[in-house]
Amino acid sequence: MALKATVFKVAIQIADMDRGYYQDHQLTLAQHPSETDERMMVRLLAFAMNASDSLTFSKGLCVDDEPELWDKSLSDEINLWVEFGQSDEKWLRKACGRAKQVQLITYGGRSVPIWWKQNEATLERYDNLTIWNIPEEAVKAMGQLVGRNMALQFNICEGQIWISDNDNSVLVEPELLKGLQE
């Protein structure tokens, strides 16, 4: 019998001083049976970093030709395609050809520098690709915030992201590997 996804209800408040974006969102996240709590929180972090009224989670791991998070226009153009992990160049080339902007969020700890060293030269040619690395300590700390019903605040200022619930807070300082520093 196939395992089913675990459903999480998440209320988030975003105060993004860097972009001037202040909004509340009610989200339903489906965690694939093979997905860890930490990876799910990285997806939620990416949502907060790019939040807009049109940003949505797709069917994700279940669909091969869609990102897990995207922002589509009313005319069905993909404005933003967000991938997670250490994607291969072929997949990122496809994403860069289909979307105006592509973000890759890496979070693999010590394996990220090895992956980056192997792929940096090849990925430099994609002008619409931005790559962020989330430090391993922050990923582990975000995993501690997981609950079936979450109420989280994301405060973003000068590249730092504070994630808080009623009892705890986590500082996340994403490292820009590739892309324009705003």
C-alpha positions as CSV (number, residue, x, y, z in Angstrom):
1,M,0.0,0.0,0.0
2,A,1.4,3.4,-1.0
3,L,2.1,5.9,1.7
4,K,0.1,9.1,1.6
5,A,1.4,12.7,1.9
6,T,1.1,14.4,5.3
7,V,-0.8,17.6,5.2
8,F,0.3,20.7,7.2
9,K,-1.7,23.8,7.7
10,V,0.5,26.9,7.9
11,A,-0.4,30.5,8.7
12,I,2.5,32.8,7.9
13,Q,3.0,36.5,8.4
14,I,5.7,38.0,6.1
15,A,7.4,41.3,6.8
16,D,9.9,41.6,4.0
17,M,11.6,45.0,4.4
18,D,14.0,44.3,1.6
19,R,11.1,44.1,-1.0
20,G,8.5,46.2,0.8
21,Y,6.2,43.2,1.0
22,Y,3.9,42.7,4.0
23,Q,1.3,40.0,3.8
24,D,-0.4,37.1,5.6
25,H,-0.8,33.8,3.8
26,Q,-2.8,30.6,4.7
27,L,-1.0,27.7,3.1
28,T,-1.7,24.0,2.9
29,L,1.5,22.0,2.4
30,A,1.6,18.4,1.4
31,Q,4.7,16.6,2.6
32,H,5.7,13.7,0.3
33,P,6.4,10.5,2.3
34,S,10.1,10.7,1.2
35,E,10.5,14.4,2.2
36,T,12.0,15.4,5.5
37,D,10.7,18.1,7.8
38,E,13.8,20.1,7.0
39,R,13.2,20.0,3.3
40,M,9.6,21.0,3.7
41,M,10.7,24.0,5.8
42,V,13.2,25.0,3.0
43,R,10.2,25.0,0.6
44,L,8.3,27.3,3.1
45,L,11.4,29.5,3.4
46,A,11.6,29.9,-0.4
47,F,7.9,30.8,-0.4
48,A,8.6,33.6,2.1
49,M,11.6,34.8,0.2
50,N,9.6,35.2,-3.0
51,A,6.1,35.7,-1.7
52,S,3.5,37.3,-4.0
53,D,-0.2,36.9,-4.6
54,S,0.5,34.6,-7.6
55,L,3.2,32.4,-6.0
56,T,2.0,28.8,-5.5
57,F,3.2,25.3,-4.7
58,S,2.7,22.9,-7.7
59,K,2.2,19.2,-7.5
60,G,6.0,19.1,-7.0
61,L,7.7,15.8,-6.5
62,C,4.8,14.0,-8.3
63,V,5.2,15.9,-11.6
64,D,8.3,15.8,-13.8
65,D,7.9,18.9,-15.8
66,E,6.9,21.4,-13.1
67,P,8.9,23.1,-10.4
68,E,7.8,22.7,-6.8
69,L,7.1,26.4,-6.4
70,W,6.3,28.8,-9.2
71,D,4.8,32.2,-10.0
72,K,2.8,32.3,-13.1
73,S,1.2,35.3,-14.9
74,L,-2.5,35.4,-15.8
75,S,-1.4,34.5,-19.4
76,D,0.2,31.3,-18.0
77,E,3.8,32.6,-18.5
78,I,6.2,31.3,-15.8
79,N,7.7,34.4,-14.1
80,L,9.6,32.4,-11.4
81,W,10.5,28.7,-11.2
82,V,12.0,27.6,-7.9
83,E,13.9,24.3,-7.6
84,F,15.4,22.7,-4.5
85,G,18.5,20.6,-3.8
86,Q,21.5,20.0,-6.1
87,S,19.9,19.9,-9.6
88,D,21.7,18.8,-12.6
89,E,22.5,21.2,-15.5
90,K,20.1,19.6,-17.9
91,W,17.1,20.2,-15.6
92,L,18.2,23.8,-14.9
93,R,18.7,24.5,-18.6
94,K,15.1,23.4,-19.2
95,A,13.8,25.6,-16.4
96,C,15.8,28.6,-17.6
97,G,14.4,28.2,-21.1
98,R,10.8,28.1,-19.8
99,A,10.8,30.8,-17.1
100,K,11.8,34.4,-16.9
101,Q,13.6,33.8,-13.6
102,V,14.8,30.5,-12.0
103,Q,16.0,30.1,-8.4
104,L,17.8,27.0,-7.1
105,I,17.8,26.7,-3.3
106,T,20.5,24.3,-2.1
107,Y,20.6,23.1,1.5
108,G,22.8,20.0,1.6
109,G,25.4,21.0,4.1
110,R,28.9,19.9,3.2
111,S,28.0,18.4,-0.2
112,V,26.9,21.8,-1.6
113,P,30.5,23.2,-2.0
114,I,31.5,20.0,-3.9
115,W,28.4,20.2,-6.1
116,W,29.0,23.9,-6.7
117,K,32.6,23.4,-7.7
118,Q,31.6,20.7,-10.2
119,N,28.8,22.9,-11.7
120,E,29.8,26.5,-11.3
121,A,31.4,27.0,-14.7
122,T,28.5,25.4,-16.6
123,L,25.8,27.2,-14.7
124,E,27.4,30.7,-15.1
125,R,26.0,31.0,-18.7
126,Y,22.4,31.2,-17.4
127,D,21.7,34.9,-16.8
128,N,18.2,34.2,-15.4
129,L,19.4,31.7,-12.8
130,T,20.0,32.6,-9.1
131,I,21.4,30.0,-6.7
132,W,21.0,30.4,-2.9
133,N,22.5,28.0,-0.3
134,I,20.8,27.7,3.1
135,P,23.4,26.9,5.8
136,E,23.0,23.4,7.4
137,E,22.6,24.7,10.9
138,A,19.7,26.9,9.9
139,V,18.0,24.0,8.0
140,K,18.2,21.8,11.1
141,A,16.9,24.6,13.3
142,M,14.0,25.2,10.9
143,G,13.1,21.5,11.2
144,Q,12.5,22.0,14.9
145,L,9.6,24.5,14.1
146,V,7.5,21.9,12.3
147,G,4.1,21.0,13.6
148,R,0.8,19.9,11.9
149,N,-0.6,23.4,12.4
150,M,2.0,26.1,12.3
151,A,1.8,29.9,12.8
152,L,5.1,31.4,11.7
153,Q,6.4,34.9,11.2
154,F,9.0,35.7,8.6
155,N,10.9,38.9,9.1
156,I,13.3,39.7,6.2
157,C,15.8,42.6,6.4
158,E,19.1,43.1,4.8
159,G,19.3,39.5,3.6
160,Q,18.7,38.1,7.1
161,I,15.5,36.0,7.7
162,W,14.1,35.5,11.2
163,I,11.5,32.8,11.4
164,S,9.6,32.7,14.7
165,D,6.7,30.8,16.2
166,N,5.3,31.4,19.7
167,D,8.3,29.8,21.4
168,N,11.3,29.8,19.2
169,S,13.1,31.8,16.5
170,V,15.6,30.9,13.9
171,L,18.0,33.1,12.0
172,V,18.6,32.2,8.4
173,E,21.3,33.9,6.3
174,P,21.1,32.6,2.8
175,E,24.4,32.6,0.9
176,L,24.2,33.8,-2.7
177,L,26.2,31.4,-4.9
178,K,25.1,32.8,-8.2
179,G,23.0,35.8,-9.2
180,L,22.8,39.5,-8.7
181,Q,23.2,41.0,-5.3
182,E,20.3,43.4,-4.8
